[in-house]
Amino acid sequence: HLMVAVVPDKARIYPQRLAAGAYPDYLAARYGDALGALRTRGVDVVDLLAPLQRGAAGAQVYYSSDTHWNQNGARIAAEAIARAVQERRLTLAPTTFSTSSGAAAERPGDLIRLMGLEHAPAWLRPPADLEAPAVTRQTSVDAQGGLFDSVAVPVVLTGTSFSMRGNFHGYLQQALSAKVLNTAKDGGGFLQAAE
């Protein structure tokens, strides 16, 4: 079963932080148009806009110095996708996961590189995000088979760099209670990862 989760851009979540104080009119319909085009073609779509907007009302869901979601945003998206899977009554072999965090450290964001400031003195750059890196590990034991038996991975995540940020892969496994093979590529976009 194919499901496509459409990720809204950071500016759509935080339009008040744009120079004009609002999302540009000429882009306003783009997200809804993308959802509509996929649905028209029979693609099962997960809309992440509303869950991320609700999450942003109480906490950051995107990194300040990066174009990607942070761990909170990744967790919200993973939980929304898991709800969509449950609503469609898709059954997955149950596997349990647990997420833990390490010590908080500075996390360099892609906006620093995109602005050409990665080699600039720290006082010239926007402050880096602080993050306690999250790690998700399987806590249940796989069913034992024979020497040459393999354990099937019921979900494949084919995504963009968003799928590699904020522990999204880990949160998705935990929210689905299922193993997920992550084939996302950094900087490769969706089509390159799918290939």
C-alpha positions in Angstrom: 0.0 0.0 0.0 1.5 3.3 -1.1 1.0 6.4 1.1 2.5 9.8 0.4 3.1 12.2 3.2 3.4 15.8 1.8 5.6 17.9 4.0 4.8 21.7 4.1 7.7 24.0 3.9 8.9 25.9 6.9 7.6 29.3 5.6 4.1 27.8 5.4 4.2 26.9 9.1 5.8 30.2 10.2 4.4 32.8 7.7 4.6 35.5 10.3 8.4 35.3 10.3 8.7 36.1 6.6 9.9 39.6 5.7 6.4 40.5 4.4 4.8 39.0 7.5 2.7 36.6 5.4 3.0 33.7 3.0 3.2 34.9 -0.6 -0.2 34.9 -2.4 1.3 33.3 -5.5 2.4 30.3 -3.4 -0.7 30.0 -1.2 -2.4 27.3 -3.1 0.7 25.2 -3.9 0.4 22.8 -1.0 -3.3 22.2 -1.4 -2.9 21.8 -5.2 -0.2 19.2 -4.6 -2.5 17.2 -2.3 -5.4 17.5 -4.8 -3.3 16.4 -7.7 -2.1 13.3 -5.9 -5.6 12.5 -4.7 -7.0 12.9 -8.2 -4.6 10.3 -9.4 -5.7 7.9 -6.7 -2.7 8.3 -4.4 -3.3 7.9 -0.7 -2.1 11.1 0.8 -1.3 12.1 4.4 -1.7 15.9 5.0 0.9 17.0 7.5 0.0 20.7 7.5 -2.6 20.8 10.2 -0.7 18.6 12.7 2.5 20.7 12.2 0.6 23.9 12.5 -1.0 22.7 15.8 2.4 21.6 17.1 4.0 25.0 16.1 1.4 26.8 18.3 3.1 25.4 21.4 6.7 24.6 20.4 9.2 24.8 17.6 8.6 22.2 14.9 11.4 23.3 12.5 15.0 24.1 13.3 15.8 27.8 13.5 19.0 27.5 11.4 17.7 24.8 9.0 15.0 24.3 6.5 14.0 20.9 8.0 11.8 19.9 10.8 13.3 19.4 14.2 12.7 16.4 16.5 9.4 17.7 17.7 8.2 18.2 14.1 9.5 14.8 13.0 7.7 13.1 15.9 4.4 15.0 15.1 4.7 13.9 11.4 5.5 10.3 12.3 2.5 10.2 14.7 0.2 11.7 12.0 1.3 9.1 9.5 0.8 6.3 12.0 -2.8 7.5 12.7 -3.4 7.4 8.9 -2.1 3.8 8.7 -4.4 2.8 11.6 -7.4 4.6 10.0 -6.8 2.5 6.9 -6.6 -0.7 9.0 -3.3 -1.7 7.5 -1.9 -4.4 9.7 1.8 -4.5 10.5 3.8 -7.1 12.5 4.1 -5.6 16.0 7.6 -4.5 17.0 8.3 -2.2 19.9 10.8 0.7 20.0 12.0 3.2 22.6 13.6 6.6 22.0 16.2 8.1 24.3 18.1 11.4 24.1 21.8 12.2 24.7 23.3 15.5 25.9 22.3 18.7 24.2 24.8 20.0 21.6 24.9 22.6 18.9 23.5 21.4 15.6 24.7 23.2 12.5 21.8 24.0 10.1 21.7 24.1 6.3 20.7 27.7 6.3 24.2 28.7 7.6 25.7 26.9 4.6 23.1 28.3 2.2 23.9 31.8 3.4 27.6 31.1 2.9 28.4 31.6 6.6 29.8 28.2 7.5 33.3 29.6 7.7 32.4 33.0 9.2 33.1 33.7 12.8 30.4 32.6 15.2 29.4 36.1 16.1 28.5 36.7 12.4 26.3 33.7 12.1 22.8 33.2 13.5 22.8 31.1 16.7 22.9 27.3 16.1 20.1 25.1 17.3 20.7 23.2 20.5 19.4 19.6 20.4 19.8 16.5 22.5 20.2 13.9 19.7 17.4 11.3 19.9 18.1 7.6 19.1 15.3 5.0 18.7 16.1 1.4 19.3 14.1 -1.8 18.9 13.1 -3.2 22.3 11.3 -6.3 21.3 12.9 -9.5 20.1 12.3 -10.7 16.5 10.7 -14.1 16.0 13.5 -16.6 15.6 13.7 -18.5 12.3 16.1 -20.9 10.8 19.7 -20.0 9.8 18.7 -18.7 6.4 15.3 -17.1 7.4 15.1 -13.4 7.1 13.0 -11.0 9.2 10.7 -9.0 6.8 10.6 -5.3 7.1 7.0 -4.4 6.5 7.4 -0.6 5.7 9.8 1.2 3.3 10.3 4.9 3.8 11.4 6.5 0.5 11.8 10.1 1.2 13.9 13.3 1.0 16.3 14.8 3.5 13.3 15.3 5.8 13.3 11.6 6.3 16.8 11.8 7.6 16.3 14.7 10.1 15.0 15.0 13.6 15.0 11.2 14.2 12.0 10.9 11.8 12.8 7.3 10.9 13.0 6.3 14.6 9.9 8.2 15.5 8.0 6.6 12.6 9.1 3.1 13.7 8.0 3.8 17.2 4.6 5.4 16.2 3.9 2.5 13.8 5.2 -0.2 16.1 6.8 -1.7 13.0 10.2 -1.9 11.4 10.9 0.7 8.7 13.6 0.5 6.0 14.7 4.0 5.3 15.9 4.5 1.7 15.8 8.3 1.9 18.7 10.2 0.3 20.2 13.4 1.6 20.0 16.1 -1.1 18.7 13.5 -3.5 15.0 14.4 -3.4 12.1 12.0 -3.6 12.6 10.7 -7.1 16.3 9.9 -6.7 15.6 8.1 -3.4 12.8 6.1 -5.1 15.1 5.1 -8.0 
